[in-house]
Amino acid sequence: MASIITNTSAMTALKVLRQTETALGTTQERISTGLKVNSAKDDASTWAIAQGIKSDVATFKTIGEGLTMASGALGAASKAATSIKEQITSIQQNLAKAQQPGADKAAIQQAIDASLSSIASATGDASFNGTNLVKGTDQLKVLSSISRDASGTATANFIDVNRQDLTMDSNGGLSMLKGLNVSDDALAVNANAGKAQLAVDLAAAATADGQLSFSYTSSSGQAKTVSLNYASGATHQSVAASFVQTFGDQLKADGIDVAQGKTTAGVQTGELTFTAGGTGSKVGQITAGAGLDAAATQASQAVVDFATDAAPAIGKEFTLNVSVGGKDYGIKLRVVETGIGGATGDKLGVDAQGNQLIALDQADVGNGDDLATNIAAALIAGATAADGTTPLFAATATTGTALGVAVDATDSTKLVIQSATTLDGTVPDSIKGFQQPTADFSKLQATIDTAAKIATSAAQTFGTAQSQAASQKEFLSSMIDSLETGVGALIDADITAESARLSALQTQQQLATQSLSIANQSNQLVMSLFR
């Protein structure tokens, strides 16, 4: 039955055309995006699964970046630890050199100080993006992966890296290296470099012809005397100036420095100061002839500063060398255990080098004040002259062999050793001061070995962690590839099939359009019946 109200054929053709166009739109979207599941409406469950996997992939990529950063920090720390180990090895080699006969310990100490400076630089420079693993002792947690259980709950996994403190700070892992010294323990400082010094003031104007003489022993060991003749009427300033001008170069060549005193305004005075400037040189005696008063004399002296708070340990020995009246004396103080090794000032005999051994009770050494005071007491009580009985030291220097030893009146950490003020030949020819205590190489070797083990262990720890981080990063890269392949299988479109489907749907679209056209033409046949 034909109807002008309802065109069933047209409606059917239109429905087919709409369905075809919808399918065609879906196919075109899949081809253009490459996905068969573009949103939840396409396949809600598959889309949800894909989104979870994509989230994990993004997280893994971020974790991979974090592992790259961690690997950089570990690499910097590993290189620093390796460099520090190399510097410690260099110190070990220099320590061995320092124990060889005739070793230049000063030069060796400079090399050791350079290595210590390099170690400090390495710990400071081992920072990567603000992370320094050779400072501090806390633990660094590096996110390495996430895992999900059956319910989808995620669990974070970490690589734990313990920082290895390789600093030389007071609480640092290599604090034992700070102040490492192969020559001494920095116990005492010779404030005047151990040089014997004699200051003489030619205080009066000359009234007659005279002669100024100075006797000394040169650095080569020769006894010498230089004399300056002056005429009546010469002032003490002019005599002093002439003496320096005439004999200054000769005395300097022999290891004696001579200088004329000046006032604060720069005006030259009649004071002459003789200082032993060379090894083996000895300041001797000065005499003045008519018209010059040379009685007002500053004693020859040496000043030893015990300002350090580090008390010497039991068994530590340190030596004072003096030369009085042409005879050399070596006095060695040995720190002994309280109540066992003797009291301060006790004579302990003579060592193989001929030094007098004197006890210094451990209880009598503490800070610089105690040390200076008790060393003075020990020297007065124990040190003797050549006869073995005459005291070599006294609280105040006296004519003869006794040298004065006392704590400086203005600084209780300083010990002053000086001669009598007379000019009768009793001035000490040289005062070398306290020599620094000999380094305990066994202890130093043990200290270096400990430091080397710490640095080696740190390098090993960082290397292991760096290898673990690299391995985990490679694993994550493989996981990302697998997950992306899996999610692709779920949501990626089969472009070949979709292309074939597109051709088929385009054909169907054309046929549906043709069918709709034919269906619409059927009403035209009905109209022709009314013509």
C-alpha positions in Angstrom: 0.0 0.0 0.0 1.3 3.4 -1.0 0.9 6.2 1.6 1.5 9.9 1.2 1.6 10.3 5.0 4.2 7.6 5.9 7.1 6.7 3.6 8.2 3.5 5.2 10.9 2.8 2.6 12.4 6.3 3.1 12.4 5.8 6.8 14.2 2.5 6.5 16.7 3.9 4.1 17.3 6.9 6.4 17.9 4.7 9.4 20.4 2.6 7.5 22.2 5.8 6.4 22.4 7.1 9.9 23.8 3.9 11.2 26.3 3.8 8.5 27.4 7.4 9.1 27.8 6.6 12.8 29.9 3.6 12.1 31.8 5.7 9.6 32.5 8.4 12.2 33.8 5.8 14.7 36.1 4.3 12.1 37.4 7.7 11.0 38.1 8.6 14.7 40.0 5.3 15.2 42.1 5.9 12.1 42.9 9.5 13.0 43.7 8.8 16.6 45.1 5.3 16.2 43.0 4.1 19.2 40.0 1.9 19.3 39.2 3.0 22.9 39.4 6.8 23.0 37.2 7.4 26.0 35.2 5.6 28.6 32.1 5.5 26.3 34.0 3.3 23.9 34.8 0.6 26.4 34.5 1.6 30.0 36.3 -1.4 31.6 39.1 -1.5 29.1 39.6 2.3 29.3 39.8 2.1 33.1 42.5 -0.6 32.9 44.4 1.3 30.3 44.4 4.5 32.5 45.8 2.6 35.4 48.6 1.1 33.3 49.3 4.6 31.8 49.5 6.1 35.3 52.1 3.4 36.3 54.1 4.1 33.1 54.2 7.8 33.9 55.2 7.0 37.5 58.0 4.7 36.3 59.3 7.3 34.0 59.5 9.8 36.9 61.1 7.2 39.1 63.7 6.6 36.3 64.5 10.3 36.3 64.9 10.2 40.0 67.3 7.2 39.7 69.3 9.2 37.1 69.6 12.0 39.6 70.5 9.6 42.4 73.1 7.9 40.1 74.7 11.3 39.5 74.9 12.0 43.2 76.3 8.5 43.9 78.8 9.0 41.0 80.0 12.3 42.5 80.4 10.7 45.9 82.1 7.7 44.5 84.7 9.8 42.7 85.2 11.9 45.8 85.8 8.8 48.0 88.2 7.4 45.4 90.1 10.7 45.2 90.2 10.9 49.0 91.6 7.3 49.1 94.3 8.3 46.6 95.2 11.3 48.8 95.4 9.0 51.9 97.7 6.7 49.9 99.9 9.6 49.1 100.0 10.5 52.9 100.9 6.9 53.6 103.8 7.2 51.2 105.0 10.5 52.7 104.7 9.0 56.2 107.1 6.2 55.1 109.5 8.8 53.6 109.4 10.8 56.9 110.9 7.8 58.7 113.9 7.5 56.5 117.2 8.9 57.8 117.8 12.5 56.9 114.3 13.0 55.7 113.2 16.6 55.0 110.2 16.5 57.3 109.3 20.1 56.6 108.9 19.4 52.9 107.1 16.1 53.6 104.8 18.0 56.0 104.0 20.5 53.2 103.1 17.6 50.9 100.9 16.0 53.6 99.2 19.4 54.2 98.5 19.6 50.5 96.9 16.2 50.5 94.7 17.1 53.5 93.6 20.3 51.7 92.7 18.1 48.7 90.6 15.9 50.9 88.8 18.9 52.3 88.1 20.1 48.8 86.9 16.7 47.6 84.3 16.5 50.4 83.0 20.0 49.6 82.9 19.5 45.8 81.1 16.2 45.9 77.7 17.8 45.6 75.3 16.9 42.8 72.2 19.1 42.4 72.4 20.0 46.1 73.0 16.4 47.3 76.3 15.6 49.0 76.7 12.0 50.2 80.1 12.4 51.8 78.8 14.7 54.5 76.6 13.7 57.3 75.5 10.2 58.4 71.8 10.2 57.7 70.2 7.8 55.2 69.1 8.8 51.7 66.0 6.9 50.4 65.8 6.7 46.7 62.4 5.6 45.2 63.2 2.6 42.9 59.8 1.3 41.9 56.1 0.8 42.8 54.3 -2.5 43.0 50.5 -3.3 43.0 48.7 -6.2 44.7 45.6 -7.9 43.4 43.4 -5.1 44.7 45.4 -2.5 42.9 47.0 -1.0 46.1 50.4 0.5 45.3 53.5 -0.1 47.5 56.7 2.0 47.1 60.1 0.4 47.1 63.4 2.2 47.9 67.1 1.9 47.6 68.6 2.9 50.9 71.9 4.8 50.7 73.8 5.5 53.9 75.8 8.8 53.7 79.5 8.2 54.4 80.9 11.2 56.3 84.5 11.8 54.9 85.0 15.2 56.4 87.8 16.1 58.8 85.4 18.0 61.2 85.6 17.3 64.9 82.8 14.7 64.5 83.6 13.7 60.9 84.6 10.2 59.7 88.1 11.3 59.0 88.6 13.6 62.0 91.7 11.7 62.9 93.5 13.2 59.9 93.0 16.8 61.1 96.3 18.4 62.0 98.3 15.3 61.0 102.0 16.1 61.6 105.0 13.9 60.9 107.4 16.1 62.9 105.8 17.1 66.1 102.7 17.4 68.3 102.7 21.2 68.3 103.3 21.1 72.0 105.6 24.1 72.4 106.5 27.1 70.2 109.8 28.9 70.5 108.6 32.5 70.6 112.0 33.9 69.5 112.7 31.0 67.1 115.2 29.5 69.7 117.8 32.2 68.9 120.1 33.3 71.7 120.0 37.1 72.0 122.2 39.6 73.9 121.2 43.3 74.1 123.8 45.8 75.4 123.1 49.5 76.0 126.1 51.7 75.6 124.5 54.2 77.9 127.2 57.0 78.4 129.1 59.4 76.2 132.7 58.6 75.6 135.3 60.7 77.6 138.5 58.9 76.4 139.8 56.7 73.7 138.5 53.1 74.0 137.7 49.8 72.3 134.4 47.9 71.9 134.9 44.1 71.5 132.4 41.3 70.8 133.4 37.6 71.1 131.3 34.9 69.5 131.4 31.5 67.9 130.5 31.4 64.2 128.2 28.9 62.5 131.3 27.1 61.3 132.4 26.6 64.9 135.2 29.1 65.0 135.7 31.3 68.0 136.1 34.9 66.8 136.4 38.4 68.2 135.7 41.8 66.5 136.9 45.1 67.9 136.1 48.7 67.1 138.4 51.5 68.3 136.7 54.8 69.1 138.1 58.2 69.9 137.6 60.5 72.8 134.3 62.3 72.6 132.5 59.8 70.6 128.8 59.3 71.6 127.3 56.0 72.4 125.0 56.4 69.4 127.9 57.0 67.0 129.9 54.0 68.4 126.9 51.7 68.0 126.3 52.9 64.4 130.0 52.5 63.5 130.0 49.0 65.0 127.0 47.9 62.9 128.4 49.5 59.7 131.9 48.0 60.2 131.0 44.5 61.3 127.4 43.9 60.3 128.2 42.0 57.1 130.9 39.9 58.6 128.8 38.9 61.6 125.9 38.1 59.3 128.1 35.8 57.3 129.1 34.0 60.5 125.4 33.6 61.6 125.1 36.6 64.0 122.7 39.5 63.3 123.5 42.8 64.9 121.2 45.8 65.0 121.2 49.3 66.5 118.2 50.2 68.5 115.8 53.0 67.7 113.2 54.9 69.7 109.5 55.0 68.8 110.3 58.2 66.8 112.9 56.4 64.8 115.9 58.0 66.5 118.9 55.7 66.8 120.1 54.8 70.3 123.2 53.4 71.8 121.7 49.9 72.1 123.2 47.0 70.2 121.3 43.7 69.9 123.2 40.5 68.9 121.0 37.6 67.8 122.2 34.1 66.8 120.7 33.8 63.4 122.4 30.7 62.0 122.6 27.1 63.0 125.6 26.5 65.3 126.3 30.2 65.9 126.7 31.3 69.5 126.3 34.7 71.0 129.3 35.3 73.3 130.6 38.3 75.3 130.9 42.0 74.7 133.4 44.4 76.4 133.7 48.1 76.3 136.7 50.3 77.0 136.9 53.8 78.6 134.0 56.1 78.5 131.2 53.6 77.6 129.1 52.1 80.3 128.1 48.6 79.1 127.0 47.4 82.5 123.2 47.8 81.9 122.7 44.6 79.9 119.6 42.6 78.9 120.3 38.9 79.5 120.4 36.4 76.7 117.1 34.7 76.6 114.7 32.3 74.9 110.9 32.3 75.3 108.9 29.1 74.9 105.1 29.4 74.5 102.9 26.6 75.9 99.7 28.2 74.8 98.2 24.9 73.5 95.6 23.1 75.6 96.8 19.7 74.4 98.6 18.0 77.3 101.4 15.6 76.4 100.5 11.9 76.8 102.4 9.4 79.1 105.7 8.5 77.6 106.0 11.7 75.5 109.4 13.2 75.6 110.6 16.7 74.5 114.0 18.3 74.8 115.6 21.6 75.7 119.1 22.3 74.3 121.2 25.0 75.9 124.9 25.9 75.7 126.5 27.6 78.7 130.1 28.6 79.1 131.1 26.7 76.0 129.4 23.4 77.0 126.3 22.0 75.5 123.5 20.5 77.6 120.5 18.4 76.5 117.7 18.1 79.0 114.9 15.7 78.1 111.6 15.9 80.0 109.6 12.6 80.0 105.9 12.5 81.0 105.4 9.7 83.5 102.3 8.1 85.0 101.3 9.5 88.4 102.6 7.4 91.3 104.6 5.1 89.0 107.2 6.9 86.9 108.4 9.3 89.6 107.6 12.9 90.7 108.2 16.0 88.7 111.9 16.9 88.7 113.1 13.4 89.5 116.3 12.4 87.7 115.7 9.4 85.5 119.3 9.0 84.3 120.8 9.7 80.8 119.6 8.5 77.4 121.7 7.1 74.6 122.3 10.6 73.2 123.6 11.9 76.5 120.5 13.9 77.4 119.6 14.2 81.1 116.2 12.6 81.7 113.9 14.3 84.1 110.4 13.2 85.1 107.3 15.3 84.5 104.3 13.9 86.4 101.2 13.5 84.2 99.2 15.1 87.0 101.4 18.3 86.5 100.6 18.8 82.9 97.3 20.2 81.7 96.7 23.5 80.0 99.5 25.9 79.0 99.6 27.6 82.4 100.2 24.4 84.3 102.8 23.1 81.7 105.0 26.2 81.8 104.9 26.4 85.6 105.7 22.7 86.2 108.4 22.5 83.5 110.2 25.4 85.3 109.9 23.4 88.5 111.2 20.2 86.9 114.2 22.0 85.3 115.2 23.7 88.6 114.8 20.4 90.5 116.5 18.0 88.1 118.8 19.6 85.6 122.5 19.8 86.7 125.7 21.2 85.4 128.7 19.2 84.2 129.7 18.1 87.8 126.3 16.4 88.2 125.4 18.3 91.3 125.5 22.0 90.6 122.0 23.2 89.5 121.9 24.2 85.9 118.7 26.2 86.4 117.4 28.5 89.2 114.4 30.7 89.7 116.7 33.7 89.0 119.9 33.5 86.8 123.1 33.8 88.8 126.7 34.4 87.9 128.2 31.0 87.0 126.4 28.2 85.3 122.8 28.7 86.6 120.3 29.9 84.1 117.1 31.6 85.1 113.9 29.8 84.3 110.5 31.2 85.2 107.0 31.8 83.9 106.7 35.1 82.0 105.3 37.9 84.3 102.7 39.0 81.7 101.8 35.7 80.1 101.5 32.6 82.2 101.7 30.3 79.2 105.2 31.4 78.3 108.4 30.1 79.9 111.4 32.4 79.9 115.0 31.0 80.0 117.7 33.6 80.4 121.3 34.2 81.5 122.7 36.3 84.3 122.9 40.0 83.5 126.7 40.2 84.0 129.2 40.1 81.2 131.7 37.7 82.7 131.2 34.9 80.1 128.3 33.1 81.8 125.7 34.1 79.2 124.3 31.1 77.4 126.0 30.8 74.1 122.8 29.4 72.5 119.3 28.6 73.6 117.6 26.5 71.0 114.4 26.2 73.0 112.2 23.1 73.4 112.2 20.9 70.4 108.9 19.6 69.3 108.2 16.0 70.5 109.0 13.3 68.0 106.0 12.0 66.1 104.8 8.6 67.1 105.0 6.9 63.7 103.4 3.7 64.8 100.4 5.6 66.0 100.3 7.8 62.8 100.5 4.7 60.6 97.6 3.1 62.5 95.7 6.3 62.1 96.3 6.5 58.3 95.4 2.8 57.9 92.0 3.5 59.7 91.3 6.5 57.5 92.2 4.4 54.4 89.8 1.7 55.4 87.0 4.3 55.9 87.6 5.9 52.5 87.7 2.5 50.8 84.5 1.3 52.4 82.8 4.5 51.4 83.8 4.2 47.8 82.6 0.5 47.8 79.3 1.5 49.3 78.7 4.3 46.7 79.8 2.0 43.9 77.4 -0.7 44.9 74.5 1.7 45.3 75.3 3.3 41.9 75.3 -0.1 40.3 72.0 -1.0 41.9 70.5 2.3 40.7 71.7 1.7 37.2 70.3 -1.9 37.2 67.0 -0.7 38.5 66.8 2.1 35.9 67.4 -0.5 33.2 64.7 -2.8 34.6 62.2 0.1 34.8 62.9 0.9 31.1 62.1 -2.7 30.2 58.9 -2.5 32.4 57.8 0.7 30.7 58.2 -1.0 27.2 56.2 -4.0 28.3 53.4 -2.0 29.9 53.2 0.3 26.9 53.0 -2.8 24.6 50.3 -4.3 26.8 48.2 -1.1 26.9 48.6 -0.8 23.2 47.1 -4.2 22.7 44.1 -3.1 24.7 43.3 0.2 23.2 45.2 0.6 19.9 43.2 0.3 16.7 44.0 -2.2 13.9 44.6 0.4 11.2 44.5 -2.3 8.4 41.1 -3.5 9.5 39.8 0.0 10.1 40.9 1.0 6.6 39.0 -1.9 5.1 36.1 -1.1 7.2 36.2 2.6 6.1 36.0 1.5 2.5 33.1 -0.8 3.2 31.2 1.9 5.2 31.8 4.5 2.5 30.2 2.1 0.0 27.3 1.4 2.4 26.9 5.1 2.8 26.6 5.6 -1.0 24.1 2.7 -1.2 22.1 4.0 1.7 22.0 7.5 0.0 20.9 5.9 -3.3 18.2 3.8 -1.5 16.8 7.0 0.3 16.7 8.7 -3.1 14.7 5.8 -4.6 12.3 5.7 -1.7 11.6 9.4 -2.0 10.8 8.9 -5.7 8.0 6.5 -5.0 5.6 9.3 -4.0 6.2 10.9 -7.4 4.6 7.8 -9.0 1.4 8.3 -6.9 1.2 11.9 -8.0 1.2 10.8 -11.7 -2.1 8.9 -11.2 -3.9 12.3 -10.6 -2.8 13.8 -13.9 
